[in-house]
Amino acid sequence: MAEKPLESWRTRAAVSEALDVFTSSYMQDVWAKALDRLRRQDEPEAAVTSARTLLESVCKHILAAANKPPNKNASLPDLYKQTVEVLSIAPTEQLEPLFKSLIEACGQVITDIGRMRNELGDAHGRGPFGMMPDWRHAELAVNLSGAMAIYLTAAWKGRQPTVAEAVALYITRRNESGTPLPTSEQAELNRVARDLSELVATRLRAADLVAYYQERGTKNMQPQSIWKSFRSLRRALGDNSADAFDQATAILQSTPSMSYEYKARAKRVPPETVAALIQFFLEQSKHKRTVTHMADVIEFAAWSGRSKGEICALRWEDVDFKKKTCRVPKKRAPFPVLERAWEIVEERHCKPIAPDGRIFPYNWGTVSGSHTKAVNKFG
């Protein structure tokens, strides 16, 4: 067997970077295993097997993300064929002959790597005259699979919608559904889409969201407007980068400048009046005959930015205790429950739950009337 090269230099860092598009530790592990097997003296056949596994994983991940799951026993060439069809890069009559031949050649590379694995890999037993692969064969297989992985992931990444594209599609669908977005929300989404236009929707990071909205905050955008925009963007992007939104929510909640602190109502009710209202209702709740504990309602409104009607409609079944969010009935997207508001939710969860399942089981008219009388008294 020929002497193994000291170090293979081809495509290593490039492949690792390309695989990041999938946010899959498994595929990074497969690639690392292939490289590790190349560095060993006694595992060239195992490196060939890892080369094929990498390509299978890339194809299967793309197909799964595109909701086109492959057949359980699909061969590697079949997986590749289905993948290029999903990516719309399969040869057609409209393509130039040279490009068509290149695509077909890539398919042949896939087929040959599969055959190389069957002939030289360690996945199948060999007879007495079975041939062990040379290190050059193993390195060729690993480098070819790495190059093909870069090619497929680049095509997949290019297929991902940007934030601007995803927002535009969301607005179009809402307008066509008969329930168009309010003009103000649509304008804000278009603004965000312009600002974040080049970012891939599925690759949005928490840091991108935090930096963007913190910068908006420095330009006199009020916290309630920031959170409203944040929730609207999350609805527009759907499941894209959902983890990034969850992480960004936690970070923004812990940022003092992003706290509501009843600023959502500040134009109508001064902060000092809000404090007086809370204290007044706390004293009132000490009476045994008090049924409607208004202090909790006022504080929750101050920290959540929800209206009294929405607060009275909130239900325990719509609370996500892991993400610290809640959803207003008949609305799709949840809203983040900020510090003091979340404390109120936890305090109420420790008490007997109302038969109707509401967090604040109060009559909306009673709440509204009590609030109006108190505001007139202190305002």
NUKE-689950 format. One record per residue (C-alpha): residue number from 1; chain; x, y, z. Coordinates in steps of 0.1 Angstrom, whole numbers, plus 2048, in hexadecimal, padded with zeros to 3 digits. Layout:
<nodes>
seq/mol/u/v/w
NUM/A/X/Y/Z
...
</nodes>
This chain:
<nodes>
seq/mol/u/v/w
1/A/800/800/800
2/A/80E/822/7F7
3/A/819/839/813
4/A/7FC/84F/820
5/A/800/874/819
6/A/80B/888/837
7/A/7EB/89E/836
8/A/7CF/8A2/81F
9/A/7C8/8C6/818
10/A/7AB/8C6/800
11/A/78A/8D6/809
12/A/78C/8CE/82E
13/A/783/8F0/83C
14/A/76C/8F8/81F
15/A/757/8D8/825
16/A/754/8DF/84A
17/A/748/903/842
18/A/730/8F6/827
19/A/720/8DD/83F
20/A/718/8F9/858
21/A/6FA/901/842
22/A/6E8/8E2/851
23/A/6F1/8EA/875
24/A/6F6/8C4/879
25/A/710/8B8/890
26/A/70C/895/882
27/A/718/89F/85F
28/A/736/8B2/86E
29/A/73E/892/882
30/A/73C/87D/862
31/A/754/895/850
32/A/76B/896/86E
33/A/76B/870/86F
34/A/774/86D/84A
35/A/792/885/850
36/A/79C/872/86F
37/A/79C/851/85D
38/A/7B1/860/842
39/A/7CB/869/85C
40/A/7CE/846/869
41/A/7E4/82B/859
42/A/7CB/80E/85C
43/A/7A9/81C/852
44/A/7A9/826/82D
45/A/78B/810/826
46/A/778/820/843
47/A/780/843/834
48/A/76F/837/814
49/A/750/82D/827
50/A/74F/84F/839
51/A/752/860/817
52/A/732/84F/80B
53/A/720/855/82D
54/A/727/87A/82A
55/A/716/87D/808
56/A/6F9/868/813
57/A/6F4/87E/831
58/A/6F5/89E/81C
59/A/6DC/891/803
60/A/6C4/884/81E
61/A/6C6/8A4/832
62/A/6BD/8B9/813
63/A/6A1/8A2/80A
64/A/693/8A2/82E
65/A/695/8C8/830
66/A/682/8CA/80F
67/A/667/8B2/81C
68/A/671/898/801
69/A/67C/87A/817
70/A/68F/860/802
71/A/687/83B/801
72/A/695/828/81E
73/A/6AB/812/809
74/A/6B4/82D/7EE
75/A/6D7/829/7E0
76/A/6F0/846/7E0
77/A/6EA/84D/7BA
78/A/6C5/84D/7C0
79/A/6C9/865/7DE
80/A/6DE/87C/7C8
81/A/6C5/87B/7AC
82/A/6A8/885/7C3
83/A/6BE/8A0/7D3
84/A/6C7/8B2/7B3
85/A/6A2/8B1/7A9
86/A/699/8C2/7C9
87/A/6B4/8DB/7C4
88/A/6A9/8E1/7A0
89/A/6CC/8DA/792
90/A/6C3/8BA/77F
91/A/6CC/8BB/75A
92/A/6B1/8C7/743
93/A/6AF/8CE/71E
94/A/6B2/8F3/725
95/A/6D5/8F0/735
96/A/6F4/8F5/720
97/A/704/8D4/716
98/A/724/8DB/72A
99/A/711/8E2/74A
100/A/6FC/8C4/744
101/A/71B/8AD/741
102/A/729/8BC/761
103/A/70A/8B4/774
104/A/70A/891/766
105/A/72E/88D/770
106/A/726/897/793
107/A/70C/87B/793
108/A/727/863/787
109/A/73E/86E/7A4
110/A/722/865/7BC
111/A/71D/843/7AC
112/A/742/83B/7AC
113/A/747/845/7D0
114/A/72B/82D/7D9
115/A/73B/812/7C4
116/A/75D/81A/7D4
117/A/74D/816/7F7
118/A/73F/7F4/7EC
119/A/760/7E8/7DE
120/A/779/7F8/7F5
121/A/766/803/815
122/A/762/7F0/835
123/A/73C/7EE/834
124/A/73D/7CB/823
125/A/753/7AD/829
126/A/76D/7A3/80F
127/A/778/781/803
128/A/79B/773/804
129/A/7A5/788/7E6
130/A/794/7A8/7F1
131/A/7A8/7C8/7EA
132/A/7B0/7E1/805
133/A/7AE/805/7F8
134/A/7CE/819/7F4
135/A/7CF/83A/807
136/A/7CD/84C/7E6
137/A/7AC/83C/7E0
138/A/79F/845/802
139/A/7AB/869/7FF
140/A/79B/86B/7DC
141/A/77A/85F/7EA
142/A/77A/876/808
143/A/784/895/7F3
144/A/76A/88D/7D8
145/A/74F/889/7F2
146/A/75A/8AA/802
147/A/758/8BC/7E1
148/A/736/8AE/7D9
149/A/72A/8B7/7FC
150/A/735/8DB/7F6
151/A/723/8DB/7D5
152/A/702/8CE/7E3
153/A/702/8E3/802
154/A/70A/903/7EE
155/A/6EC/8FB/7D7
156/A/6D7/8F5/7F6
157/A/6E2/915/807
158/A/6DB/928/7E7
159/A/6B8/91A/7E7
160/A/6B0/927/80A
161/A/69B/946/80A
162/A/6A9/966/818
163/A/697/979/833
164/A/68A/991/818
165/A/67D/974/803
166/A/66C/963/821
167/A/65C/983/82C
168/A/650/98C/809
169/A/640/969/806
170/A/62F/96C/828
171/A/620/98E/81F
172/A/614/981/7FE
173/A/604/962/80D
174/A/5F3/977/828
175/A/5E5/98F/80E
176/A/5D8/973/7F9
177/A/5C8/962/817
178/A/5AE/97D/81B
179/A/5BD/988/83D
180/A/5D8/9A0/832
181/A/5F1/9AE/84B
182/A/5EA/9D1/859
183/A/5FC/9EC/845
184/A/613/9F5/863
185/A/61E/9D1/868
186/A/624/9CC/843
187/A/639/9EC/842
188/A/64E/9E1/860
189/A/654/9BE/851
190/A/65F/9CE/830
191/A/677/9E4/844
192/A/686/9C6/856
193/A/688/9B3/835
194/A/69C/9CF/825
195/A/6B3/9D1/843
196/A/6B9/9AB/845
197/A/6B4/9A4/821
198/A/6D4/990/81B
199/A/6D1/979/839
200/A/6C5/955/832
201/A/6A4/950/845
202/A/6AD/92D/850
203/A/6D0/938/85B
204/A/6C6/957/86F
205/A/6D9/958/890
206/A/6CE/965/8B2
207/A/6EB/97E/8B1
208/A/6DD/98C/890
209/A/6BB/993/8A0
210/A/6C8/9A1/8C0
211/A/6E1/9B8/8AF
212/A/6C6/9C4/897
213/A/6AB/9CC/8B0
214/A/6C4/9DB/8C9
215/A/6CF/9F2/8AE
216/A/6AB/9FB/8A6
217/A/6A7/A02/8CC
218/A/6C3/A1B/8CB
219/A/6B0/A2E/8B0
220/A/693/A36/8C8
221/A/67E/A18/8BE
222/A/669/A10/8DD
223/A/66B/9ED/8ED
224/A/647/9E5/8E5
225/A/64D/9ED/8C1
226/A/66D/9D8/8C1
227/A/65B/9BA/8CF
228/A/63E/9BF/8B7
229/A/656/9BF/89A
230/A/668/9A1/8A8
231/A/648/98C/8AC
232/A/63D/997/889
233/A/65E/98C/879
234/A/65C/96A/88C
235/A/639/964/87D
236/A/645/96D/85B
237/A/663/955/85C
238/A/64F/939/86B
239/A/665/91C/875
240/A/684/92B/865
241/A/69E/931/880
242/A/685/92B/89C
243/A/6A2/924/8B4
244/A/6B2/945/8AC
245/A/692/957/8B5
246/A/68F/944/8D6
247/A/6B3/94D/8DF
248/A/6AF/971/8D4
249/A/68F/974/8E9
250/A/6A2/969/909
251/A/6BE/982/902
252/A/6A8/99F/8FA
253/A/693/998/918
254/A/6B1/99B/92E
255/A/6BB/9BD/91E
256/A/6AE/9D9/934
257/A/6A9/9F1/917
258/A/692/9D7/907
259/A/67A/9D4/924
260/A/657/9E0/921
261/A/653/9ED/944
262/A/630/9F8/939
263/A/63F/A0F/91E
264/A/625/A01/907
265/A/60B/A14/91B
266/A/620/A31/925
267/A/60F/A4A/90E
268/A/5ED/A44/91E
269/A/5F7/A3B/942
270/A/617/A4A/951
271/A/62F/A32/962
272/A/62A/A41/984
273/A/604/A3B/980
274/A/60B/A17/977
275/A/61F/A12/997
276/A/603/A22/9AB
277/A/5E9/A0C/99A
278/A/5FD/9ED/9A2
279/A/601/9F7/9C7
280/A/5DC/A00/9C9
281/A/5D1/9DE/9BC
282/A/5EA/9CC/9D1
283/A/5D9/9DB/9F0
284/A/5B7/9D3/9E2
285/A/5C0/9AE/9DD
286/A/5C6/9AA/A02
287/A/5A1/9AB/A08
288/A/593/988/A0A
289/A/575/990/9F4
290/A/58C/99B/9D7
291/A/586/985/9B9
292/A/597/998/99D
293/A/5BC/99D/9A5
294/A/5C3/9BC/990
295/A/5E7/9C1/99B
296/A/5F2/9A2/988
297/A/5DF/9AD/969
298/A/5EF/9D0/96A
299/A/612/9C2/96F
300/A/60E/9A8/955
301/A/602/9C2/93C
302/A/61F/9D8/945
303/A/638/9BD/93D
304/A/627/9AB/920
305/A/618/9C8/90D
306/A/5F7/9B5/90B
307/A/5D5/9C5/90D
308/A/5BD/9BD/929
309/A/5A6/9A9/912
310/A/5C4/994/906
311/A/5D0/98E/929
312/A/5AE/982/935
313/A/5AD/969/917
314/A/5D0/959/91E
315/A/5CE/934/925
316/A/5E7/91C/936
317/A/5E7/905/918
318/A/5F7/921/903
319/A/614/926/91B
320/A/636/918/911
321/A/649/915/933
322/A/669/90B/921
323/A/66B/929/90A
324/A/658/941/922
325/A/63F/94B/908
326/A/619/94C/906
327/A/600/94F/8E9
328/A/5E1/964/8E7
329/A/5C4/94E/8DC
330/A/5BC/94F/8B7
331/A/5DF/95E/8B1
332/A/5FA/948/8A1
333/A/61A/956/8AF
334/A/623/955/8D4
335/A/631/974/8E6
336/A/64E/974/8FE
337/A/644/977/923
338/A/65C/98F/933
339/A/66B/98E/956
340/A/650/999/96E
341/A/634/98D/958
342/A/644/96A/958
343/A/647/96B/97E
344/A/621/972/97F
345/A/61B/954/969
346/A/630/93D/97F
347/A/61F/94A/99E
348/A/5FD/944/990
349/A/607/921/983
350/A/60E/917/9A7
351/A/5EA/91E/9B1
352/A/5CB/90A/9A7
353/A/5C4/90F/982
354/A/5A2/91D/979
355/A/588/905/96A
356/A/588/917/949
357/A/5AE/915/946
358/A/5B4/93A/945
359/A/5D3/94A/955
360/A/5BF/968/960
361/A/59B/95B/964
362/A/58B/97D/967
363/A/56E/98E/955
364/A/57C/9A6/93C
365/A/561/9C0/943
366/A/56A/9BF/968
367/A/58F/9C3/961
368/A/589/9DF/949
369/A/572/9F2/961
370/A/589/9EE/97F
371/A/5A6/9FA/96B
372/A/594/A19/95D
373/A/588/A23/980
374/A/5AA/A20/98F
375/A/5BB/A33/972
376/A/5A1/A4F/977
377/A/5A9/A4F/99C
378/A/5CF/A52/999
379/A/5D1/A62/977
</nodes>
